[in-house]
Amino acid sequence: MEDMIKKVVEMDEKARELEAQTQQEKINIKEEIEAQRQKVYNDYIEKARIRAKKNDELARQKADENLAKATEKHKEMMLKLKEQFDSNCDKWVQELFERVTE
């Protein structure tokens, strides 16, 4: 009878040890999963930052190109207006004078 009680106690101790090991493994797996989740999140955020930085640089380059084109177009228009003014100034002044004096 004593041997039987001893065996039951031993089996109970082994079961408790096994349960403790199982609980520890469960905790370890949860920690590992959380660490992997955090790594995936951090990798995603880092890639998003890199992509945003590249997009920002591309947008800035495009804006600079558009500004350069607009500036060039503005210069061309100013040159044309100046040429028209230089070639027609006397004619326009005369026309205005005649209209005002009539």
Secondary structure by P-SEA (a helix, b strand, c coil): caaaaaaaaaaaaaaaaaaaaaaaaaaaaaaaaaaaaaaaaaaaaaaaaaaaaaaaaaaaaaaaaaaaaaaaaaaaaaaaaaaaaaacaaaaaaaaaaaaac
